Amino acid sequence: MASEQRTREIAQAMRDAIRANRVAVSCDERVSEADAAQLLGLHPGTLKNLRHQGTGPPAYRIPVAGSRISYRVHDLAAWIEARRH
């Protein structure tokens, strides 16, 4: 239960950053691969490599803001929380 709460808190912090930085977001809260990398504090190439290795957050082949790959904010937050020690 605490993990779900932390995931919601992380997702809300990401939404706040998205609004503050005027990041393009789809109606189902997907962001481009470059924006997802920025939210995660990763280089875009690192996120791409994680996706290819199957170890990154779930990705969608649905365009957002000119990017062929997109990520849901909740999935990014859950991915971060899953790596918590």
N, C-alpha and C positions, 0 to 999 in steps of 0.2 A: 504494500500500500504506500509506504513512504517513497518508494522508487517512482510510482505513478505520479505522486505529488511533485517530486523533483523534476520529472519530465515535463509536467505542465508548467512549472516555474521557468524552466529553461526555454520552453517554447514561447512563453510570454515575453521573456527577455529578448528572444530573437525577433518577435513581432515588433517590439519597441524599437529595436535597432533598425529593422526594415523600414518602419515609419520615419524614424529620425534621419535616415540616409536616403529616403525616397527610392527604395529599391522596388523594381517592378515585381509584382506578385500576382499570381493567377487567382481566380475566385476560389479555388480549392487549396490555396496557400502553397503553391509551388513557386520556387525561385530558380533562376538559372544556375548552371554549374559554377560559374565564376562567383556569383553572389553566395551560393552555398559554401564554397571554399572560404570566402571572406568571413562568413558567419562562424565557421568552424575554426578559423585561424590557421587554415592550411593554404599552401600554394595550390592553384588550380590543377597543376600537373600531378600533384600528390593525390588530390581527390580523384582525378581521372585514373591514376594507377590503382588506387584502392578499389574503385569500381570494377576495373578490369580483373583484379585479383579476387573479386567477390567478397572483399572484407570491408567495404565502405557501406554507407547508409543506402537503403533502397533508392534506386534511381528510376526515372521515367523517360521514355523516348517520346516525350510530348514537349514541344517547344514552349519556351517562355523567354521573352525579351531577346529573341534572336539566337538563343542557345538551343541546340537540338536535345540536350539532356537537361532534366529538371529534377528537383528534389522537394519533397513536402517538408514544411517546417517541423511538423510533429515527428517525422521520421528522423530528421537531423537531431532533434532534442533527445529522442529515444536512443539513438546511436551513441550520443555523448554519455547519457546516463548508463548505458550498458557497459561502458568502459571505466566506470567509476570503481575505485579500489576501496 
